[in-house]
């Protein structure tokens, strides 16, 4: 058939299909509307498919012949065009957002802290490439993401964001959505730089100045935050373990905190002995909690969780160092720096606790268990003793040292060099 004949057939009131030639057909199912159809054979079977966008005359005869020729050539090469189209239609992972949803549900959600990749993707990756097709993301897009995070003075987060990108696009490679991972070539030096282990620990003299600054600026660093710092120093627990604590975990009659395995970073439940000063601080927090099940209830309405954000203490401390935390507010002066306190982070309080235990001559394996560190090597296999009473004694010694500083006693503390 030529174009004139095709046109005449479409305009006729006749419904059905007519051969145009070389496997191409024109089909009329509704009066006045024609559809292109191609028939071909593959693996000994006859197949038939409509051409995409194949309405006549929107797709003229010459284009329909060309498309039919491509389909028949593909069939000779063993490629079933209809099967390929059906597979593409079933494919639900198109954009990077789709890819992340699939990766998170199948892989990331099984991580111990799945909220971390969720937060990194939502905050730092999604705004840049979330709406892009997976196959369209290139190395320049990855560089833009990690550079933006690094220049916001978050080098560690930049490295973690790069790792998240690598894992995300490795998932795309596994699903055969892309041939190569656009993040593979980047190293930590391209993001936040090679990270060095921190060694910052505060001395007792610094702690005296620290708690004075915190008390004098309670409009910036609230009483709840103050008590959180006191407990982190005295108990040596991790920030995440403390802020998510629930009152049901505490046995104040026996001065014990039963931390469940779900929140212990080691994945093993542990009972933490509570020195008397810590009991007093917890009781104050309970009064301030207003009936919440959490020790540190969320200060804003949140559907995500009922306790404070992981960034709450970090941001409060950063303000006292003069850091710009709130983009809408002018930063405060470096109040801690003015008190001769070098920069430190909330996690450094845990190292400070460990250092103070060493200065108190607490045996290393007891001090390590106070911080809920796993014992190393063969000892970890055979030594299952909990050292509860030994840890109680160690933490009571530490509390005796810190309580005067934290509670603002005038005689504060005797330096280690003058202790008997």
Residue pairs with C-beta under 8 A, 6 or more apart in sequence:
1 9
1 18
1 19
1 20
1 21
1 26
2 61
3 60
3 61
6 20
6 26
6 34
6 56
6 61
7 56
7 57
9 18
9 26
9 28
9 34
10 26
10 28
10 32
10 33
10 34
10 56
10 57
11 32
12 28
13 31
14 28
15 28
15 29
15 30
15 31
16 27
16 28
17 25
17 26
17 27
17 28
17 37
18 25
18 26
19 25
20 26
20 61
20 64
20 65
22 65
22 68
22 69
22 72
23 38
23 39
23 40
23 68
23 72
24 36
24 37
24 38
24 64
24 65
24 68
25 36
25 37
25 38
25 39
26 34
26 35
26 36
26 37
26 56
27 34
27 35
27 36
27 37
27 50
28 34
28 35
29 35
33 55
33 56
34 55
34 56
34 57
35 50
35 51
35 54
35 55
35 56
36 50
36 51
36 54
36 55
36 56
36 59
36 64
36 67
36 68
37 48
37 49
37 50
37 51
37 54
38 48
38 49
38 51
38 67
38 68
38 71
38 72
39 46
39 47
39 48
40 46
40 47
40 71
40 72
40 75
40 81
41 47
41 75
42 75
42 78
42 79
42 80
43 78
43 80
47 75
47 80
47 82
48 82
49 71
49 81
49 82
49 85
51 59
51 64
51 67
51 68
52 85
53 59
54 64
54 67
56 64
59 67
70 81
71 81
74 80
74 81
75 81
92 98
92 102
93 99
93 102
93 134
93 172
93 175
93 177
94 133
94 134
95 130
95 131
95 132
95 133
95 134
96 125
96 126
96 129
96 130
96 131
96 132
96 133
96 134
96 137
96 168
97 126
97 130
97 131
98 134
99 134
99 168
99 169
99 171
99 172
99 177
100 121
100 125
100 126
100 130
100 168
102 171
102 175
103 167
103 168
103 171
104 114
104 117
104 118
104 121
106 171
107 167
107 171
108 114
108 117
108 118
108 167
111 117
112 265
112 267
113 240
116 160
117 164
117 167
120 157
120 160
120 161
120 164
121 164
121 168
124 145
124 148
124 149
124 157
124 161
125 145
125 161
125 164
125 165
125 168
128 141
128 144
128 145
128 148
129 137
129 141
129 145
132 141
134 169
134 172
134 177
134 178
135 177
135 178
137 169
137 182
138 182
139 182
139 183
139 185
139 186
141 182
142 162
142 165
142 182
142 183
142 186
143 186
143 190
145 161
145 165
146 158
146 161
146 162
146 165
146 186
146 190
146 191
146 192
149 157
149 158
149 161
149 191
149 192
150 158
150 191
150 192
150 193
154 192
155 191
155 192
155 193
155 195
156 192
156 195
157 192
158 191
158 192
159 188
159 191
159 192
159 193
159 195
161 191
162 183
162 186
162 188
162 190
162 191
165 182
165 183
166 181
166 183
166 184
166 186
168 183
169 178
169 181
169 182
169 183
170 181
172 178
172 181
173 179
173 180
173 181
188 194
188 195
198 345
198 347
198 348
198 351
199 351
200 342
200 343
200 344
200 345
200 348
200 351
201 348
201 351
201 352
201 354
201 355
202 210
202 341
202 344
202 348
202 349
202 352
204 356
204 401
204 405
204 413
204 415
204 416
205 415
206 340
206 341
206 342
207 233
207 352
207 402
207 405
208 405
208 412
208 413
209 339
209 340
209 341
210 336
210 339
210 341
211 226
211 229
211 405
211 406
211 408
212 339
212 408
213 320
213 335
213 336
213 339
213 341
214 221
214 225
214 226
214 229
214 320
215 226
215 408
217 320
217 335
218 226
220 316
220 319
220 320
220 332
220 335
221 316
221 317
221 319
221 320
222 316
223 288
224 285
224 288
224 296
225 312
225 313
225 316
227 281
227 284
227 285
228 242
228 243
228 296
228 313
229 313
229 346
229 349
230 278
230 281
230 402
230 406
231 237
231 242
231 278
231 281
231 282
232 239
232 242
232 346
232 349
232 350
232 353
233 349
233 352
233 353
233 356
233 402
233 406
234 275
234 277
234 278
234 353
234 395
234 398
234 399
234 402
234 403
234 406
235 242
235 257
235 272
235 274
235 278
235 353
235 395
236 350
236 353
236 354
236 357
236 370
236 371
236 372
236 395
237 259
237 272
237 350
237 371
237 372
238 265
238 350
238 372
239 310
239 313
239 346
239 347
240 263
240 265
240 310
241 259
241 263
241 264
241 265
241 372
242 295
242 296
243 295
243 296
243 307
243 308
243 310
243 312
243 313
244 263
244 294
244 305
244 307
245 257
245 259
245 263
245 294
245 295
245 296
246 293
246 294
246 295
247 286
247 289
247 293
247 294
247 295
248 293
249 257
249 258
249 259
249 260
250 256
250 257
250 258
250 274
250 282
251 257
251 258
252 274
252 279
252 282
252 283
255 273
255 274
255 275
255 276
255 279
255 392
256 271
256 272
256 273
256 274
257 271
257 272
257 274
258 269
258 271
259 269
259 270
259 271
259 272
259 372
260 269
261 267
261 268
261 269
264 270
264 372
265 372
266 372
266 373
266 374
270 372
270 386
271 386
271 388
272 372
272 391
273 388
273 389
273 391
273 392
273 395
273 396
274 282
274 395
275 392
275 395
275 396
275 398
275 399
275 400
275 403
276 396
276 399
277 399
277 402
277 403
277 406
277 407
278 395
278 399
281 406
282 295
285 295
285 296
286 295
289 295
289 296
289 297
290 297
292 306
293 306
294 306
294 307
295 307
296 307
296 308
297 306
297 307
297 308
298 305
298 306
298 307
298 308
298 309
299 308
299 312
313 346
314 345
314 346
315 325
317 345
317 346
318 325
319 325
319 331
319 332
320 332
320 334
320 335
320 336
321 334
321 335
321 336
321 337
321 343
322 331
322 332
322 333
322 334
322 335
322 337
323 331
324 331
325 331
336 343
337 343
350 371
353 370
353 371
353 398
354 367
354 370
354 371
356 398
356 401
356 402
357 366
357 367
357 370
357 394
357 398
358 364
358 367
359 416
360 394
360 397
360 398
360 401
362 370
362 394
362 397
363 390
365 375
365 379
365 387
366 387
366 390
366 391
366 394
367 394
368 375
369 375
369 386
369 387
369 390
369 391
370 391
370 394
370 395
374 380
375 383
401 413
402 413
403 409
404 411
404 412
404 413
405 412
405 413
